[in-house]
Amino acid sequence: MLLQRLTEVAERAEADGMLPPAYYRPKKIQWVLRIDADGLTAQLHDRRPAKGSKDKPLARDAPYAYRSGKMPPPYLLVDTAQYVLAVPKVGTDGTVSEAARAEAIRRHREYTDLLLTWAQSAPDDPYAQAVHAFVTSGGLARIPLPDDITSADTVALLGHDGTWLHELPTACALWAATVRARKSGSGATGLCLVCGEQGELLSTIPESIKSGAIPTRGLGRDSQLISINAAAQGRGGALQLVNTPVCERCGSRAMAALNLLLSTDTHRRRGSDTVTVWWTKEPVDDLFGCLDTPTEESVAKLLDALHECPDPIAAERLDPGAYYALTLGLNNARAVVLDWLDIPVGRLRNHLGAWFEHHRAYDGWEHKYRYLPLWHLALAAGRWDDKAGRYVARSGPKGLENELLRAALTRGPMPARLLPHLLQRIRADGRVDHPRTALLRLALHPNRKDHQVTGPAPQLEEPNREPGYLCGRAFAVLQAIQYAALGDINTTIGDKYFGTAMTAPAAVLTTLRAGASGHLKRLRRDKRGTYYALDARLAEAFAALAQLDDGIPLLLTTRQQAWFVLGYDQQRAADNAARAAHKQAQKADENASGPDEPATAPPAA
């Protein structure tokens, strides 16, 4: 299924001229060997950017096939200086051994043999005949080697008029035939599982995934999507592609399409050690990009679509176009398929709308909803560095970002490990903010797949009688009283008691309520309006707790602790909204009364 979808991408990209020739891949070129028309002389030109320059290195699509082992074969026309000019590899001690010189000569000989094979296959190509004359006359041996050229530098051959020789049709055809001969093994034919047609079958996938395309914390290297090189790995002990018959064209085009997707920013999402690529059967708007860069416009479109058609099945009927997403990881030289998603576009649009609906957080000061990027949500599950004022990168659970991504795309539940881990981090950091509140809303949703089931509200719910939610609201009111009475102090009750209150609220809330009487007396003396507002709010909070069957809970379960944090944050957001509204009203009164008339302010909330 995956290879079939990738070959479809290849067909569209080939029609648009975006796909390189078969078995070609972008390469950085450091040196260019320009051969004259008569094939008698040539000049070696340095194409490396100057040191300190911001110029990008020269890069062209060039012949490529995965090579390994002790005697790797050459590439046609574009290869390292070890192959093209017989430059030996320097050892770790800075010297060149005789074995290194012999190996460079062997590789150079195989490279020249391949050049002559190309020239013989294209007798009517003047460029190929010029190369033939140059090679047979010993021209490569006459090239003076610069002191700073290394065996790993890439050298490309250029025609007298600036034509890249490896881009000639005759060169492309010969290179494709050469790779087919190397990779088709015994030349077996059969039915290809991808295209369903008879053809010559591959023994191995000829093209690998480019090094660096899949993020890794270890050594970056080329990787194979299908690699069965040990009897224990294959069905019935069969090696390589014996049990996965793929024809040459499907195998090469599928991998070329995958490398194209991996190199395109608009169809790729890179994590710390994974990468996700996505594509559609028909052109659609950028659904995937809004997960990491949500804008008011993109989120509004998704929410409108969700509210117009909340049922995912009905949404699928409205837009049945196909959407695909592939997540890859790396295990040494093997690519690991971590996730594969094949979903209708209408259903995906519904899922993404639900993702933003279920996690949005209310900002009381700005009086608007916050929609968080997925990477920020994953980061918020890590450790908060109070001195630096940010979350510590890679301090969250490994693999969480991929789990959140799948939950967003499939409307699935949050991973079970998220809630206890997040609560532990909140207790340790004493940090509650919009990303963490958004994660709590997602984790507390009873069933995200059912569009008729509602989860926690994005802002303060007066009717909510969850014990943990009421305890959190009461704690927020007590903290507001302390702040109103004492202002910004070094250590607040939140700093001292928040972690204990969210697990064992009864003793903490009872003690803090008794201690709040002194703060209320000060407010009644200095800020009478604020006193009446906060005293009433405190009475309401504890009256709601008194109506619980068992009163204030002695201990809270894990989910009740999450409700505590949610109630605490939403009460603070409501208080902030009240303060913002009061300040705005004061400012309006001052403007209306004029500079000479005293403004009458309403009681402070």
C-alpha positions in Angstrom: 0.0 0.0 0.0 2.7 2.5 1.0 4.8 1.8 -2.2 1.7 2.1 -4.3 0.9 5.6 -2.9 4.5 6.7 -3.3 4.5 5.6 -7.0 1.4 7.8 -7.5 3.3 10.7 -6.1 6.2 9.9 -8.4 3.9 9.9 -11.5 2.5 13.4 -10.6 5.9 14.8 -9.8 7.4 13.4 -13.0 4.6 15.0 -15.1 5.3 18.3 -13.4 9.1 18.0 -14.0 9.9 17.9 -10.3 11.4 14.4 -10.2 15.0 13.9 -11.1 16.1 11.2 -13.6 16.0 7.6 -12.3 18.7 7.0 -9.7 19.7 10.6 -9.5 20.0 12.6 -6.3 21.1 16.1 -5.3 24.8 16.3 -4.6 27.1 19.1 -3.5 29.9 19.6 -6.1 33.3 21.0 -4.9 35.3 20.6 -8.2 34.4 20.8 -11.9 36.6 19.2 -14.6 35.8 21.0 -17.9 36.8 19.0 -21.0 37.6 20.7 -24.2 35.6 19.8 -27.4 38.6 17.9 -28.9 39.1 15.9 -25.8 42.8 16.7 -25.6 42.9 19.0 -22.7 40.8 19.8 -19.6 40.9 22.3 -16.7 40.0 21.6 -13.0 38.0 24.5 -11.4 37.4 25.0 -7.7 33.6 25.6 -7.1 33.7 25.7 -3.3 32.3 28.8 -1.6 35.0 31.1 -0.2 35.6 30.8 3.5 33.3 33.1 5.4 31.1 33.5 2.4 27.3 33.2 2.6 27.1 31.7 -0.9 25.5 28.3 -1.0 27.5 25.3 -2.3 27.0 24.2 -5.9 24.4 21.3 -6.0 23.1 19.3 -8.9 21.0 16.2 -9.4 23.7 13.5 -10.0 23.9 9.7 -10.4 23.4 7.9 -7.2 22.8 4.4 -5.9 23.3 3.0 -2.4 26.7 1.4 -2.3 28.5 -0.4 0.6 31.0 -3.1 1.2 34.8 -3.2 0.7 34.7 -2.6 -3.1 31.9 -0.1 -3.7 31.3 0.5 -7.5 31.7 4.0 -9.1 29.1 6.6 -10.1 28.9 7.8 -13.7 30.6 11.1 -14.4 30.1 12.6 -10.9 32.0 10.9 -8.1 34.6 11.6 -5.4 38.1 12.6 -6.2 39.3 9.2 -5.1 37.4 7.7 -8.1 37.8 10.6 -10.7 41.4 11.6 -10.0 42.8 8.7 -8.0 43.3 10.9 -4.9 44.2 8.5 -2.1 42.5 8.6 1.3 44.7 10.2 4.1 45.0 8.1 7.3 44.3 9.3 10.8 48.0 9.9 11.3 48.1 12.3 8.3 50.0 9.9 6.0 49.0 8.0 2.9 49.6 4.2 3.0 50.4 2.0 0.1 47.1 0.2 0.6 45.3 3.6 0.2 47.1 4.4 -3.0 46.3 1.0 -4.4 42.7 1.3 -3.5 42.5 4.8 -5.1 44.0 3.4 -8.3 41.5 0.5 -8.3 38.5 2.8 -7.9 39.9 5.2 -10.5 40.2 2.3 -13.0 36.6 1.2 -12.4 35.5 4.8 -12.9 37.3 5.2 -16.2 35.9 1.8 -17.4 32.4 3.2 -16.7 33.2 6.3 -18.6 34.4 4.3 -21.6 31.2 2.1 -21.4 29.1 5.3 -21.7 31.2 6.5 -24.6 30.8 3.2 -26.4 27.0 3.3 -25.9 26.7 6.7 -27.4 28.8 6.8 -30.6 26.8 9.8 -31.9 27.2 11.9 -28.8 30.0 14.4 -29.3 30.4 15.0 -25.6 30.8 11.2 -24.9 33.4 11.0 -27.7 35.3 13.9 -26.3 35.4 12.1 -22.9 36.5 8.9 -24.7 39.4 10.7 -26.3 40.4 12.4 -23.1 40.4 9.2 -21.0 42.1 7.0 -23.6 44.9 9.5 -24.0 45.6 9.5 -20.3 44.2 12.9 -19.7 43.0 12.2 -16.2 46.5 11.4 -15.1 47.8 14.7 -16.5 45.4 16.8 -14.4 47.6 18.8 -11.8 46.1 18.1 -8.3 45.6 21.1 -6.0 47.1 20.8 -2.5 43.8 21.2 -0.8 41.8 18.6 -2.7 40.7 15.6 -0.6 39.6 12.1 -1.6 36.0 12.8 -0.4 35.6 16.0 -2.6 33.0 15.5 -5.3 34.2 16.1 -8.9 31.8 16.6 -11.8 32.6 16.5 -15.5 31.6 19.5 -17.7 31.4 19.9 -21.4 33.4 22.7 -23.3 30.2 24.8 -23.5 29.1 24.4 -19.9 26.9 21.4 -20.4 26.7 19.1 -17.4 27.7 15.7 -18.9 25.8 13.6 -16.4 22.5 15.4 -17.4 22.8 14.3 -21.0 20.0 11.8 -22.1 22.6 9.2 -23.0 24.3 9.4 -19.6 20.9 9.1 -17.8 20.0 6.1 -19.8 23.3 4.3 -19.2 23.3 5.0 -15.5 19.7 3.7 -15.1 20.7 0.5 -17.0 23.8 0.1 -14.9 21.9 0.4 -11.6 19.3 -2.1 -12.9 22.0 -4.6 -13.7 23.5 -4.1 -10.2 20.2 -4.4 -8.3 18.1 -6.8 -10.2 20.1 -9.8 -8.9 19.5 -12.9 -10.9 17.2 -11.2 -13.4 14.1 -12.9 -12.1 10.8 -11.8 -13.5 7.4 -12.0 -11.9 4.3 -10.1 -10.9 5.0 -6.8 -9.1 2.9 -6.2 -6.0 2.9 -2.5 -6.6 1.8 -2.0 -10.2 0.4 -5.5 -10.7 2.3 -6.1 -14.0 4.9 -8.6 -15.1 8.4 -7.3 -15.1 12.0 -7.8 -14.0 12.1 -7.9 -10.2 14.5 -6.2 -7.9 16.7 -8.1 -5.4 17.2 -4.9 -3.3 15.7 -1.4 -3.3 18.2 0.5 -5.5 17.9 3.9 -3.8 18.2 4.7 -0.2 16.8 7.5 2.0 19.3 10.3 2.0 21.4 10.9 5.1 19.9 13.6 7.3 16.4 13.2 5.9 15.4 11.4 9.0 16.5 13.2 12.2 18.7 11.2 14.6 20.7 11.9 17.7 23.4 9.5 16.6 25.4 9.3 13.4 23.5 10.3 10.3 23.6 7.9 7.4 21.7 6.6 4.4 19.0 4.2 5.3 16.9 1.5 3.5 13.2 1.4 3.7 13.2 -2.4 3.0 16.3 -4.3 4.2 16.3 -8.1 4.8 19.8 -9.3 4.9 19.7 -12.0 7.5 17.9 -15.3 7.4 16.2 -14.6 10.7 14.6 -11.5 9.3 12.9 -12.9 6.2 9.9 -15.1 5.9 11.1 -18.7 5.5 14.7 -17.5 5.7 14.4 -15.7 2.3 16.6 -12.6 1.9 16.0 -9.2 0.5 12.9 -8.8 -1.7 12.2 -12.4 -2.4 8.9 -12.2 -0.4 8.2 -8.6 -1.6 8.3 -8.7 -5.4 8.8 -5.2 -6.7 9.7 -4.3 -10.3 12.6 -1.9 -11.0 10.5 1.0 -12.1 8.2 0.9 -9.0 11.1 0.5 -6.6 13.1 3.3 -8.1 10.2 5.7 -8.5 8.8 5.1 -5.0 12.1 5.9 -3.3 12.6 8.9 -5.6 9.2 10.2 -4.5 9.9 9.6 -0.9 13.2 11.5 -1.0 11.4 14.3 -2.8 8.8 14.6 -0.1 11.5 14.4 2.6 13.3 17.4 1.0 10.2 19.6 0.7 9.4 21.8 3.7 5.7 22.1 2.7 5.2 18.4 2.9 7.4 17.5 5.9 7.4 17.8 9.6 10.6 17.1 11.5 10.7 16.1 15.1 13.7 15.5 17.4 14.3 11.9 16.0 11.4 11.3 13.6 10.1 12.9 10.4 6.5 12.9 9.0 5.7 13.5 5.4 2.2 14.0 4.0 0.6 14.2 0.6 -2.9 14.1 -0.9 -4.3 12.6 -4.0 -5.8 15.9 -5.1 -4.6 19.4 -4.3 -6.0 20.8 -1.0 -5.2 23.6 1.4 -2.3 23.2 3.9 -4.1 21.2 6.6 -1.0 19.8 8.1 0.8 23.1 8.5 -1.8 24.5 10.9 -0.8 22.1 13.6 2.6 23.8 14.2 1.7 27.3 13.0 -2.0 27.9 13.8 -3.4 31.2 12.6 -6.7 32.7 13.4 -7.8 32.2 9.8 -6.7 28.6 9.4 -8.2 27.6 12.8 -11.4 29.5 12.1 -11.9 27.5 8.8 -11.4 24.2 10.6 -13.8 25.2 13.5 -16.4 26.4 11.0 -16.2 23.0 9.2 -16.5 21.2 12.5 -19.5 23.1 13.7 -21.3 22.8 10.3 -20.7 19.0 10.2 -19.6 17.6 13.7 -20.0 14.0 12.6 -16.7 12.7 11.1 -18.5 10.1 9.0 -20.7 12.8 7.4 -17.7 15.0 6.9 -16.0 12.2 5.1 -18.8 12.0 2.6 -18.6 15.7 1.9 -14.9 15.4 1.0 -13.8 11.8 0.3 -10.4 12.8 -1.2 -7.4 10.8 0.1 -4.8 12.2 2.6 -1.7 10.2 3.5 0.9 10.7 6.2 4.0 8.6 6.9 6.2 8.9 10.0 9.7 7.5 9.9 12.4 6.9 12.4 15.9 5.5 12.1 17.6 2.4 13.4 21.2 2.3 12.3 21.0 2.0 8.5 17.3 1.0 8.4 14.3 3.3 8.2 11.5 2.4 10.6 7.9 3.0 9.7 6.5 4.3 12.9 3.1 5.3 11.6 1.1 5.2 8.4 -2.2 7.1 8.0 -4.6 6.8 5.1 -7.7 9.0 5.7 -10.3 11.0 3.7 -9.7 14.7 3.7 -13.1 15.5 5.1 -12.6 13.3 8.1 -9.1 14.8 8.7 -10.5 18.3 8.5 -13.1 17.3 11.2 -10.3 15.7 13.3 -8.2 18.9 13.2 -11.1 21.1 14.0 -11.9 18.9 17.0 -8.2 19.1 18.0 -8.3 22.9 18.3 -11.8 22.8 19.8 -10.7 20.4 22.5 -7.5 22.1 23.6 -8.1 25.9 23.3 -7.4 27.9 26.4 -9.0 31.1 27.5 -6.8 34.2 28.0 -8.6 36.5 30.5 -6.4 39.5 30.0 -6.7 39.5 26.2 -10.3 38.1 26.3 -9.7 35.6 23.6 -8.8 31.9 23.0 -5.3 30.6 22.6 -4.6 27.8 20.1 -1.3 26.2 20.8 1.2 24.7 18.2 1.6 21.0 18.6 5.4 21.4 19.2 4.6 23.8 22.1 2.2 21.3 23.7 4.9 18.6 23.6 7.5 21.0 25.0 5.2 21.9 27.9 5.3 18.4 29.2 8.9 18.9 30.0 10.7 20.7 32.7 10.3 24.5 33.3 13.4 26.5 33.8 12.4 29.4 36.0 15.7 31.3 35.6 15.7 31.0 31.8 11.9 31.6 31.6 11.3 28.7 29.2 10.8 25.0 29.0 14.0 22.8 28.7 14.3 21.2 25.3 14.0 17.4 25.2 13.1 17.1 28.8 9.6 15.7 28.1 8.7 12.1 27.6 10.4 10.5 24.6 8.0 10.0 21.7 5.3 12.2 23.1 5.2 14.6 20.1 4.5 11.7 17.8 1.7 10.5 20.1 0.2 13.9 20.1 0.4 14.1 16.4 -1.4 10.9 15.9 -4.1 11.9 18.4 -4.6 15.2 16.4 -4.8 13.4 13.1 -7.1 10.5 14.2 -9.1 12.3 17.0 -7.8 9.6 19.3 -7.2 9.7 23.1 -4.2 11.1 24.8 -1.5 8.7 25.7 -2.1 7.2 29.2 1.3 8.3 30.5 0.7 11.9 29.8 -1.6 12.9 32.7 0.4 11.5 35.6 3.6 12.8 34.1 2.2 16.3 33.5 0.8 16.5 37.0 4.1 15.5 38.4 5.8 18.3 36.4 3.2 20.9 37.5 3.8 20.0 41.2 7.6 20.1 40.7 7.7 23.3 38.7 4.7 25.2 40.2 4.0 26.2 36.6 0.5 26.4 35.1 0.1 28.1 31.7 -1.9 27.9 28.5 0.0 24.9 27.0 -0.4 22.8 30.1 -4.0 23.7 30.6 -4.6 22.7 26.9 -3.0 19.3 27.6 -5.2 18.8 30.6 -8.3 19.6 28.6 -7.3 17.0 26.0 -6.4 14.4 28.7 -9.7 14.9 30.6 -11.9 14.6 27.5 -14.0 11.4 28.1 -14.2 10.3 24.4 -12.7 12.5 21.7 -13.9 10.1 18.9 -17.5 10.6 19.8 -18.6 14.0 18.5 -21.7 14.0 20.8 -19.6 13.8 23.9 -18.3 17.2 25.3 -15.2 17.6 27.4 -14.1 20.2 29.9 -15.1 23.8 28.9 -12.3 26.2 27.8 -13.2 28.7 30.4 -14.8 29.0 33.9 -17.8 26.6 34.4 -20.1 27.8 37.2 -22.2 24.7 37.2 -19.2 22.3 37.3 -19.4 20.3 40.6 -16.3 18.2 40.1 -14.6 18.1 43.6 -11.1 18.8 42.3 -12.4 21.6 40.1 -14.1 23.3 43.0 -11.0 22.9 45.2 -8.8 24.5 42.5 -11.2 27.4 42.1 -11.1 28.0 45.9 -7.3 27.9 46.0 -7.2 30.5 43.2 -9.5 32.8 45.1 -7.4 32.5 48.3 -4.3 33.3 46.2 -6.1 36.4 44.7 -6.9 37.6 48.2 -3.3 37.4 49.3 -2.1 39.2 46.2 -4.7 42.0 46.5 -3.7 42.5 50.2 0.1 42.2 50.0 0.9 42.8 46.3 3.9 41.0 44.7 5.7 39.2 47.5 8.7 36.8 47.4 6.8 33.7 48.4 3.1 33.3 47.8 0.7 30.6 49.0 0.9 29.2 45.5 4.7 28.7 46.0 4.2 27.1 49.4 1.1 25.0 49.1 0.0 24.5 45.5 1.5 21.0 45.2 0.0 19.8 48.5 -3.3 21.4 47.8 -3.8 19.6 44.5 -3.3 16.2 46.2 -4.7 16.7 49.7 -6.8 19.8 49.6 -8.9 19.5 52.8 -6.2 20.5 55.4 -4.6 23.1 53.1 -7.8 24.9 52.1 -9.1 25.0 55.7 -5.9 26.4 57.0 -5.6 29.0 54.2 -9.2 30.2 54.7 -8.5 30.9 58.3 -5.3 32.7 57.4 -7.2 34.8 54.7 -9.2 36.6 57.4 -6.3 38.9 58.1 -5.9 39.8 54.4 -9.6 40.5 54.1 -9.4 42.9 57.1 -6.7 44.8 55.4 -8.7 45.0 52.2 -11.8 46.1 54.0 -9.7 49.0 55.4 -7.7 49.9 52.3 -9.7 48.6 49.3 -13.3 48.3 50.3 -14.6 47.5 46.7 -12.0 44.7 46.3 -12.8 43.4 49.7 -16.5 43.0 49.0 -15.8 41.3 45.6 -13.3 38.8 46.9 -15.1 38.1 50.2 -18.2 37.2 48.2 -16.2 35.1 45.8 -14.6 33.2 48.7 -17.9 32.5 50.3 -19.3 31.2 47.1 -16.3 28.9 46.6 -16.5 27.3 50.0 -20.3 27.1 49.9 -20.0 25.0 46.7 -17.5 22.7 48.5 -19.8 22.4 51.5 -22.5 21.0 49.2 -20.3 18.0 48.3 -21.4 14.8 49.9 -18.2 14.4 51.8 -17.2 18.0 52.0 -13.8 19.1 51.0 -12.0 15.9 49.8 -9.1 14.6 51.9 -7.3 13.2 48.9 -7.7 13.7 45.2 -7.3 11.0 42.5 -5.2 11.6 39.4 -8.1 12.8 37.3 -9.4 15.0 40.2 -5.9 16.5 40.5 -6.1 17.5 36.8 -9.5 19.0 37.5 -8.0 20.9 40.4 -5.4 22.5 38.1 -8.0 23.2 35.5 -10.3 24.9 38.0 -7.4 26.9 39.4 -6.3 28.2 36.0 -9.8 29.0 34.8 -10.7 30.9 38.0 -7.5 32.9 37.5 -8.5 33.6 33.9 -11.9 34.7 34.9 -10.4 37.0 37.6 -8.0 38.5 35.0 -10.9 39.1 32.6 -12.7 40.9 35.4 -9.6 43.1 36.2 -9.2 43.9 32.5 -12.8 44.9 32.2 -12.6 47.0 35.3 -9.5 48.8 34.1 -11.1 49.4 30.7 -14.2 50.8 32.4 -12.1 53.1 34.6 -10.2 54.4 31.5 -13.5 55.0 29.8 -14.9 57.0 32.8 -11.7 59.1 32.9 -12.0 59.9 29.3 -15.7 60.8 29.6 -15.3 62.9 32.7 -12.5 65.1 31.2 -9.3 66.4 32.8 -11.0 68.8 35.3 -13.7 66.5 36.5 -13.0 63.6 39.0 -13.7 60.2 37.7 -16.0 57.9 39.7 -14.6 54.3 39.6 -16.8 51.3 40.3 -15.7 48.9 43.1 -12.5 47.0 42.2 -13.0 43.3 41.6 
